[in-house]
Amino acid sequence: MALFVILVICLSCLIFLSLWNQHYGKGKLPPGPSPLPIVGNVLQVDIKNISKSLSMLAKEYGPVFTVYLGMKPTVVLYGYEALKEALVDRGDEFSGKMQSSLLSKVSQGLGIVFSNGEIWKQTRRFSLMVLRSMGMGKKTIEDRIQEEVLHLLEALRKTNGSLCDPTFILGCAPCNVICSIVFQNRFDYKDQEFLNLMEKLDENTKILGSPWLQVCNTFPALLDYCPGSHNTFFENYSYMKSYFSKKIKEHGESLDVTNPRDFIDYYLIKRRQESCSQQLKYTIENLIVIVTDLFGAGIESTSTTLRYAFLLLLKHPHVTAKVQEEIDHVVGRHRSPCMQDRSQMPYTDAMIHEVQRFIDLLPNSIPHAVTCDIKFRNYLIPKGTTIVTSLSSVLHDSKEFPNPEVFDPGHFLDKNGNFKKSDYFMPFSTGKRSCAGEGLARMELFLFLTTIL
C-alpha cells in the first residue's frame, strides 16, 4: 500500500511539473497543439512518418510551431524562409546540437556531429582542412574514389548479368572510400575485418531508424533502464571504438610527421603541435568519435542514395538514355569519368541533384538546439531548446520545384539545358551545421554513377 501511495505521489508530481512547464512556455514559445501531461504531443505525431505529421501541423500553425515530444518543447521550422532565417542568417544562435538522444549519449560531447561550442568549431574546422589537404595530395580523394569504383565494377561484373541485390556491394564501395581516407588502405570485399565493421555499421543504422529509437529519443530515461535494441547499438558502438582505437595506436607507432598518409596521421600530427594547450581538444577520445562520425555519416547516406538512383533510372529509361548519351559525348568509352567532366555534363549533374531532392533521405535533418535565449519572429526560445528543421518542406516546395512529387531532372535545368543551381537544394542541410562531408558525397555520387553507367 505504501509503495502504491509513493507511485501516485511521484506520478502526480510529474504531471504537475509537466503542466507547469507547458504553461510557463505559453505566450513565449511559438504556437502548437495542446500537449498532454508527460507524453506531450507524441500521440498526435506518427512516429513512422514524422515528416508527414509535421507537414499537417504546419498547415494549421504556420512555418514556426512548437510540439512537445515528451515533457520538453521542440520548435519546428518549416519552409525555406524559416530555415534560411534560422540556419543561415542567424546561424550562430541555431548552431547547437540536441544532447538527449542516443547518439549524443555515446559521443559524450565529442566528434563532429554532436559536439557543441569550441570543441565543435575546432573539430569541424580541422576536419574540413584535412579533407581539403587530402584533395590536393599525391593521392587525392578523387583518386581513391576512382580506384574504388573499379573494384565495384569488378564485383558487379562477377554477377554475370544475373538477378542480384546490389545493396551489399553498393555499401562496400563508400565504406572503402572512408577506409582509404581514414586508414590509408582499402579492404577486399571478402575481408573478415571489413565485413565485421560493415555488419556493425549496418545493424546500428537499422536500429537508429526504428520506431523504438524514436521513443527512446523522446524519453531518454528508457536508454538506461529498459531492455531493447539500443543495448545492441551500445555493444556495436563499443566494438567500433575498440577497433578504431587499435588502428590509431598502429598509426602512432609508424607516424612520419613529414608525410601524413591519411586522416588519422593529420590528427596525430596536429595533436603533437597542440600538446601544450589545455583548451584544444585534440585527444585520442575525440579522434575515435570523429572517425566513428565519418563512418556513420559517410556510408549509409551515399550507398542508399546510389541504390535509389539506380531504381529511379530503371523506372525512367528516358532519363537513363539522356545521361548515357551525355557520358558518351563527354567521356567516351575509353577512359573513366573525372570531376572535371561534371561541368560539361549538365543533364547528368541535374539528374543526381534530382535524385537527392526526390528521395528526401533525411527529411528532418539531425535536431539542432539554440545556443542562447533568443527572440525569433516575436517568439522567445530558451537556450537549449530543441530545433527540428523540415528539409522535406524545402526539397518539395512546389513554387521552386513544379510538380515536386514527380522525378524530373528538369527541376535543375534552365530553358537552354544548362545546369541551374537552387538555394532550395538542402539534402545536406544548410548553414554552419551543414554536412561536413558534402563535397566528398557529391564527388562519390558523380563518379560512382557515371562510371557504372
Secondary structure by P-SEA (a helix, b strand, c coil): caaaaaaaaaaaaaaaaaaaaaaaaccccccccccccccccccccccccaaaaaaaaaacccccbbbbcccbbbbbbccaaaaaaccccccccccccccccaaaaaaccccccccccaaaaaaaaaaaaaaaaaaaccccaaaaaaaaaaaaaaaaaaaccccccaaaaaaaaaaaaaaaaacccccccccaaaaaaaaaaaaaaaaaacaaaaaaaaccccccccccaaaaaaaaaaaaaaaaaaaaaaaaaaccccccccaaaaaaaaaaaacccccccccaaaaaaaaaaaaaaccaaaaaaaaaaaaaaaacaaaaaaaaaaaaaccccccccccccccccaaaaaaaaaaaaaacccccccbbbbcccccccccccccccbbbbcaaaaaaccccccccccccccccccccccbbbbccccccccccccccaaaaaaaaaaaaaaaac
